[in-house]
Amino acid sequence: MRRTVAKSHTKRCPSGKTRFRDHEAATRALRRTESSNRMVRPARAYECPRCKGWHLTSKAR
């Protein structure tokens, strides 16, 4: 049986980054990346001044 996953983003930002609708959705996505084998992992979520959505960044404050 295939499980349907609700998308937490509605569209992309003009910057090309994935846009999350709110801080909660971005934080959920951030937690999903904790077990990733990627070299660079997102560290936090931030509000974008361009699209007013939320993005993930690997930069510490």
N, C-alpha and C positions, 0 to 999 in steps of 0.2 A: 504494500500500500504506500502510496506517495503522499508525503506530508506537505501541505501548503504553508509557506512562510510568508507572512505579511512584510512588505517592503517598508523600511523605515525612512526612506527618502523619496521625495516626490519628483525631483528633477536635479539637474546638475547646475552648479554655480557657473557664472561666466568664467571663473578661473579654471574650470574643468574638474574641480574636486567634487566628490560626492556630497550632496547636501542632505542633512538630516533635519527633520522638521522641528525638533526641540532638543534640549540638553539631555533629557532622559533617553531619547532614541540614540543619540550619539554615545552616551555612556554605555548603553547596552551593547552597541557595536564595539566599543573599546574593550569591554570585558570579553567579548568573543575572540578578540585578537590576542589575548594573554597567552593562549596555548599555541600560538603560531610559531612556525620555525623561521620566520622572516628575520633578516639581519637587522632591519630597522623596524621597530614596533611603535605604534602610536602610544603616546604618553598621556595625552589629555584631550579634552574637547574644548573648542572655543567658538564664540559667536562671530560670524563673518560680517564685517561692515558693508560688504558689497551686496550680498543676497539676503541678509538677515536670517540666514539659516545657521546650522551648526556643522562644523567640520572636525576632523581628527588631525592632530599633529604629533610628530615625534619630538618636537622641541619642548624642553622643560621651560617654565616661565622665564 
